[in-house]
Amino acid sequence: MKLSRLLKVFALAAMTVLGALMGSGCVPATEGTADPNAAAAGGGMSMIIMIVLMIAVFYFFMIRPENKKKKQAQQMRDNLAVGDTITTIGGIMGKIVSVRENSIVIETSDDRVRMQLTKWSVSSVGKQTEEPK
C-alpha cells in the first residue's frame, strides 16, 4: 500500500471513530475541572490517538505481513517453469510438463499420469522433504 493511501485509510478511520464518539455521547466526566470543555476535548483526543495507534498496530502486525505473503506466492506462481517439482495445496506432488497463462500440466508419477491444475493451486516449488508446521 502506498503511503498516501495509508494516510487516507488512517484519516478515514479517525473520522469514523470521531463521528461514532460524538454520536454516542461518549464524553469523559468533567466534574472538578475549571474548564469542562478543555477536559472533554483532551479526553476525546487521547481516545482517538489510542484508537489510531491500535489500527497502526493491526496494520503492521496483521495486514502488512499477509500482503507480503500474497505477493511472494503470486511471484512464485508467475515464475513456474517446465521441469519444476511442485506441491499443490491438496498435497499432490508432481513435475511441471506444460505452463499456460492460468494453468499448468504436471506428471505425478513414472507412469506419466498427467493432471491439469490452475496456477493458484500451487503451494510450493521444489521437493518437499518434511511436513509443513
N, C-alpha and C positions, 0 to 999 in steps of 0.2 A: 504494500500500500504506500502511495506517495505521501510525503509529509503534509502537503496541503490537504489531501483527502483525510488524513488522520486528524488534522486540526478541525476540519469541518465536522467529523464524527464526534470529537470531544465537545465542540461548541454546541452541536445539536443535543448531545446527551445532557450537557449542563443546562441548556434552556428547558429541556423536558423536565429535568429534576426540579428546577426553579419553579416552573409552572405548576408542577404537582404539589410542591410545598406551599405555594401561595394559595392554590385552590383548596387544599385540605385544611388550611388554617393552622398548620403545624408551626407554631412560633414558640420559642422558649419563654419561660416565665420572666417577667420584668420587675418583680417586686424587689424593693430595696435598692433600686438604682436611681440615680438622679435624672438620667435621660432615658426613658423607656424605648425611644426609637433607636438610639445608639446600641442598646443591648440586643434588641431584636435583629438589627442589621448584622451585628457581629456574630451572633449565634447562627444565623442563617447562612452567612458566608462561610463559616468554618464547616458547617454541614455539607455545603456544596463542594468545598475543597476536598473533604473526605470522600465524597461520592466520586468525584473526578479521579482521585488517586486510586480508588478501588477499580474503576474502569480501566485505568492505565495498567494496574497490576494484572487484571484479567487479560488485557491485550498482550502484554509481554510474556505472560506465563502460559497462556492457553491458545489464543488466536494466532499469534505470530509463528510459534513452532509448528502448528498444524499447517499453516500456509507454506512453510518451508518444506515440510514433508510432501505435500501435494506437488510442489514444483519439482522436487527431486524425483518423485515417482513418474511424473509426466515426462521429464527429461530422459529417464531410464527407458520408458516405453517408446519415446521418439527415436532413441538410438539403437533399437533392436536390429540385429543383422542376422543374415543367414549363417548358421553354424553355432549360434549362441545356445547354450543349455539354459533352460528356464524352468521355473516352478510357478504354477498358477495359484490363484487364491484358493482353489479347491484341492491343491496338493498334487496335481498331475505334473510329472516331470517329463521333459522331452527336449529334443533338439530342433531348432527352427530350420525349416527347409524352404519356406517362402514367406516374404513380407509384403503386405499390401498396405494401402493407406490406413485402414481401420482394423485390419485383421492380420493374423499370422497363421501359417500351417506348420504343425510340429509333427515329428515322428516320436512315438512314445516307447518303442521297443525295437529289438533287432528284427522283428517280423514285419517291419516297415508299416506299422499301423499309423495312419495319419489322421490328425484332427485339425479342424479349422476353429480358431478361437479369436475373440476380439482382443485388441491390444490391452484394454483396461483390465482384463482378467490376469495379466502377468503380475506376479507379486515380487519376484526376484530373478536376477540373471546370474548364472553361474551355478556350479554344483552345490547342492545343499548337503552338508555333512552331518548336521545335527538338527534337532527340533528347535524351532524358534521359542524364545522365552516369553 
